[in-house]
Amino acid sequence: MKFSYGHTMIRNLTILFLILFIFSGCDLGDPNNSPDFRNLQLDEMIEDTRAISTPLSGSDPLLPDGELDVLSHLGDNRVVGLGLSSFGTSEVFRMAHRLTRYLVEKHGFRGIILANDLGQTMFLDRYITTGQGNPAEILDTIVEPWPWKCREILALLNWMRNYNKGKEIDEMIHIYGYYSHSFRASAMLLDEYMAAYGGDFSQEASLILNEVRGLDKFNYENMLRPEKEAVKAKLQTLYDWIESHSGQLKSASSARQYGEALFLARSLLKTHGVYILDQHADTQEKINRVENIFTCLDLLGKDSKTIALGHFVELYRRRELGNLGEELHQYLGGEFEMAGIMFSLGGFNAIHTTVEDQTLGFGPIYVEEVALKSSLNNIWHKTDLQCFTFEISHIPGDSKLWDWLHFLKRYIFTTHMKAEINNNGSSTLYNQYNLLYGVDTIVYVDYSEPSNLLNY
């Protein structure tokens, strides 16, 4: 399959700029006729939400899963996106754990694709499939992004390990990452593989991998361009050798192990590609994620059902808003559905800069009051349902909730809307995007505490 994500993105951006240019001098709506944020019929929208929602008992992964059968439609897909509304949020992570257990145990899902670096995540896969390593230490010392370094994710990994015990390799849950943004972990795993199966080439491979293992984006920036190109040439040599010796390596190891090794070698090249870029690094990373997610699916097998776990903005089913969901929907012929896990009140852990010393650190940020009265967070909070779910397609077309969601489409370019955004902040519109363009199903938790970070 040839990927046209980069070309498609350029096309979409071109269309967007043309639209903005055409309408930049126009006011598409009369402010006097635009919906008034202050006079919304909140009571009716609250009742609309209650009418289509199914209450749930909570986010505890140990709760009985019978009530989750209301989400059985998710099991009909080859890939389900579990989109997290916030990283560093305990109940959101716990609900993702609960839904993962349900999809694995009731609907036969066996693949987890995580919004994390491939090599780092493969250390987690080795733990859940073989028991090798300490998961807390892997999260602490191998996995780099801080949101995954928490006790909620540790509990999910330990459940996966217990589930896999006594099963054949093809019956086990496997976990891969769809990012390519780190040399170290991928180089470590590939060095092990080449030492075991690379024969006469293993020593040269080890020299290459030991050289890149200590490189990261920061010290890469200080290297001269010829030095960076020399690194790329060595990584390309390694990749080409692995690809050209597929028969030998598959016989010596296994088809799955070979596929993982080739994927790691390709990921190292992609990491180099991101490191040498400045202005276009984000675009290249998005292209890499699309390609990587399809490679993950190939490794898991064409019949394997898979969960994509990441921030819901990244898994939106509209490409121009968030990236991966629409690509998956098209690639899988519609066998992709997105469930967004959201909350209104509470707090989450985040990286922040302290006022006193301007140093970077971790800390909880709390939502001190319900968001704008016109926001969906407030509407859902006022349903008095602590935890619930509903499908977007079940919102009646003649309801006030439907009208409010589609208000965004009609007035996004008007001066009146721009003024409301500036006065009230973007959170009013944030969830309209989520429902209209991002997700198929909402799983809502009213209150969430910050996640329990390991060693912080």
C-alpha positions, 0 to 999 in steps of 0.5 A: 500500500502506498501512503498519500497522507502527506499529499492529502494533508497539503491538499486539505490545507490548500483548500482551507486557505482558499476558504479562509481567503474567500471569506476573510473579508466577509461576515457570513452571518448577521450577529443579531441573528446568531444564537445567543450564548447567554440564552441557550436552553440548557434544561432541554439539552440536559434532558436530551442528553439524559434521554439517550444516555445509559448510566454506568457504575463507574470506571473501576476495572474490577466492576462487572462488565455486563453493563458494558454490553451497551457498547457491544457495537464496538466489538464489530470493528477491526480497530477501536480507538479509545481516545483519552480526553486528557493524559494524566487523569486517573479515572480516564485511564481506569475507564480505558483499562475497563473498556480494554478488558471488556473488548479483550474478554468479550469480543476477542481483541488481541492487539493494543497500539499505544501512542508511544515510541515503538521500541519503548512499547516493545519492552512492554510487549516483552513483559506482557508476553514472556514476563521478562522485566519489571513493568514499573522499571520499564515505565520508569527507565525505558518509556519516556513520555510521562503520562504512561508512567503511572500506577493506572497504566501499570495496573493495565499492564499487569492485567495483560500479563496475567491474561497472557499466562498459559496462552500460545503466542497467537492467543496473547495480547500484544502491544506495539507503539505507533510513534518513531521518536527515540533511538535508544529503546529500538537500538537496544532491542535490535542489537539483541536480535542481531546478536542472536540471529545476525551471523557474520553481520552482527558485529557491524550491526552492533557498532551501528546500534551502539553509536545511535543508542546514545543519541537524542533530538537534543544532541542530534541538533549539535551535530553537523549535517554530514555527521547526521547523513553518515548516521542515516547511511549506516541505519540504511545499511542495517535496514537493507541487510535485514530486509535482504536476509528475510528468509535466513532471519525468519528461519533462525527466529520466527516470522513475527520476530523478523517482522518486529526487527524490520519494523524497529530498523525502519523506525530508527530511520524514521526517527532520524528523519524527524530529528533532522527536520525543524519546521516540518517535523510535526508533519513528518511525525504524523505521516510516520504515525499513519504508516506505523499504525498500518505496520502494527496492524500487519504484524498483529495479523489481518484477522486480529482485532485491535485497540488504538489507545491515545489522545482523542485529538490524535485519533479523530475520525476526521483527518483535517482535525486530528490525523489517524481516525479517517485514515484507519476508517478508509484503510479498514473499509469502515471497520473503525470506530472511535470512543472518546473517554471524557470528564467534566470536573476534577484534575489531571497531572501535567508538566508545568512551570512553577512561578517561583523558580521557572523550573519544569516539573510535574503537578496536578491541575484542577478544574476548579469550577464547571466550564462555561454554562454553554459548554457540553462539560457543564451540560453533562455535569448537570445531568447528575449522571456520574458515569454514562455512555451514548452514541452520537448517532442517537442524538435526535435531529430535532433536539436542542442538543443537535442544534447546539452541536451544529451551530458550530458549522453554521457560524464558525467564520462569523465575526460574532462567533470569533468574538464569543471565542475570544470572550469565553475561551475555546472550551465552548467549541472544544467538545462540539468538535469532539462530537461532530467530527471526532468520536462515534461514542462518548463514555463519560466520567463526571469527576476525575483525580490526577493519575498516580505518577510513579516516582514523582 
